[in-house]
């Protein structure tokens, strides 16, 4: 009776080690996925920013060319058109910043919810692990007391 209980205890111990390995693999995968997501979001933000910069530079170039042509044709409208271009540029910048801040706030909210969820899951897993260890220890002590 003694050796069978010990073998069973070893199997449970091995099971706990295997389960702990699986949990650690899952945690590593989660960390890696989170990091890759972070890098991808960072790269996409950089690319979006670069594209916006290029587009803004192109719009400014075209506007300057257009204004140069118009200056030669109708000089009296130039200040008004230039003022309109400045107002439009500022308004576009405002819209872009507002959209970016909304996306950023949404990402922060999603990240906060994810971190809370992950923390709660880790807490539950710790409680289960402690409970299993306690039960394993209790069974071992009962088995040694019987033997």
C-alpha positions as CSV (number, residue, x, y, z in Angstrom):
1,X,0.0,0.0,0.0
2,X,2.9,2.4,0.8
3,X,4.7,2.2,-2.6
4,X,1.5,2.7,-4.6
5,X,0.6,5.9,-2.7
6,X,4.1,7.2,-3.2
7,X,4.0,6.4,-7.0
8,X,0.6,8.1,-7.2
9,X,2.1,11.1,-5.3
10,X,4.9,11.2,-7.8
11,X,2.5,11.1,-10.7
12,X,0.6,14.0,-9.2
13,X,3.8,15.8,-8.6
14,X,4.8,15.2,-12.2
15,X,1.4,16.4,-13.3
16,X,1.8,19.6,-11.3
17,X,5.2,20.2,-12.9
18,X,3.8,19.5,-16.4
19,X,0.9,21.8,-15.7
20,X,3.2,24.5,-14.3
21,X,5.3,24.1,-17.5
22,X,2.2,24.5,-19.6
23,X,1.2,27.7,-17.6
24,X,4.7,29.1,-18.0
25,X,4.6,28.4,-21.8
26,X,1.3,30.1,-22.0
27,X,2.6,33.0,-20.1
28,X,5.6,33.3,-22.3
29,X,3.4,33.1,-25.4
30,X,1.2,35.9,-24.0
31,X,4.2,38.1,-23.2
32,X,5.6,37.5,-26.7
33,X,2.3,38.2,-28.4
34,X,1.9,41.4,-26.3
35,X,5.4,42.5,-27.2
36,X,4.9,41.8,-30.9
37,X,1.7,43.7,-30.8
38,X,3.4,46.6,-29.1
39,X,6.1,46.6,-31.8
40,X,3.6,46.4,-34.6
41,X,1.5,49.3,-33.2
42,X,4.6,51.3,-32.7
43,X,5.7,50.6,-36.3
44,X,2.2,51.4,-37.7
45,X,2.1,54.7,-35.7
46,X,5.5,55.6,-37.1
47,X,4.4,54.7,-40.7
48,X,1.2,56.6,-40.3
49,X,3.1,59.6,-39.0
50,X,5.6,59.5,-41.8
51,X,2.7,59.2,-44.4
52,X,1.0,62.2,-42.8
53,X,4.2,64.2,-42.9
54,X,4.8,63.3,-46.6
55,X,1.2,64.1,-47.4
56,X,1.3,67.4,-45.6
57,X,4.5,68.4,-47.3
58,X,3.0,67.5,-50.6
59,X,-0.1,69.6,-49.9
60,X,2.0,72.5,-48.8
61,X,4.1,72.2,-52.0
62,X,1.1,72.1,-54.2
63,X,-0.5,75.0,-52.3
64,X,2.6,77.1,-52.7
65,X,2.8,76.3,-56.4
66,X,-0.9,77.2,-56.8
67,X,-0.5,80.4,-54.8
68,X,2.5,81.4,-56.9
69,X,0.5,81.0,-60.1
70,X,-2.5,82.8,-58.6
71,X,-0.3,85.6,-57.3
72,X,0.7,86.4,-60.9
73,X,-2.9,86.3,-62.1
74,X,-5.0,87.9,-59.3
75,X,-2.7,89.5,-56.7
76,X,-5.6,91.0,-54.6
77,X,-6.9,87.5,-53.6
78,X,-3.6,86.2,-52.4
79,X,-3.8,87.2,-48.7
80,X,-7.3,85.7,-48.4
81,X,-6.3,82.4,-50.1
82,X,-3.2,82.2,-48.0
83,X,-5.3,82.8,-44.8
84,X,-7.7,80.1,-46.0
85,X,-4.9,77.6,-46.5
86,X,-3.5,78.4,-43.0
87,X,-6.9,77.9,-41.5
88,X,-7.4,74.7,-43.4
89,X,-4.0,73.4,-42.4
90,X,-4.7,74.1,-38.7
91,X,-8.1,72.6,-38.9
92,X,-6.8,69.4,-40.5
93,X,-4.1,69.2,-37.9
94,X,-6.7,69.6,-35.2
95,X,-8.8,66.8,-36.7
96,X,-5.8,64.5,-37.0
97,X,-4.7,65.2,-33.4
98,X,-8.3,64.6,-32.2
99,X,-8.6,61.3,-34.1
100,X,-5.2,60.2,-32.9
101,X,-6.1,61.0,-29.2
102,X,-9.4,59.1,-29.5
103,X,-7.5,56.0,-30.9
104,X,-4.9,56.3,-28.2
105,X,-7.5,56.6,-25.5
106,X,-9.3,53.5,-26.9
107,X,-6.0,51.6,-26.9
108,X,-5.3,52.6,-23.3
109,X,-8.8,51.4,-22.2
110,X,-8.4,48.1,-24.0
111,X,-4.9,47.6,-22.5
112,X,-6.2,48.4,-19.0
113,X,-9.0,45.9,-19.3
114,X,-6.6,43.3,-20.7
115,X,-4.2,43.8,-17.8
116,X,-7.0,43.6,-15.3
117,X,-8.3,40.4,-16.8
118,X,-4.8,38.9,-17.0
119,X,-4.1,39.8,-13.3
120,X,-7.4,38.2,-12.2
121,X,-6.6,35.0,-14.2
122,X,-3.1,34.8,-12.6
123,X,-4.6,35.2,-9.2
124,X,-7.0,32.4,-9.8
125,X,-4.2,30.2,-11.1
126,X,-2.1,30.9,-8.0
127,X,-5.0,30.0,-5.7
128,X,-5.5,26.7,-7.6
129,X,-1.8,25.9,-7.5
130,X,-1.6,26.6,-3.8
131,X,-4.7,24.5,-3.2
132,X,-3.2,21.6,-5.2
133,X,0.1,21.8,-3.4
134,X,-1.7,21.8,-0.1
135,X,-3.8,18.8,-1.0
136,X,-0.8,17.0,-2.3
137,X,1.0,17.7,0.9
138,X,-2.0,16.6,3.0
139,X,-2.2,13.3,1.0
140,X,1.5,12.7,1.4
141,X,1.3,13.2,5.2
142,X,-1.7,10.9,5.5
143,X,0.0,8.3,3.5
144,X,3.2,8.4,5.6
145,X,1.1,8.3,8.8
146,X,-0.7,5.2,7.6
147,X,2.5,3.5,6.6
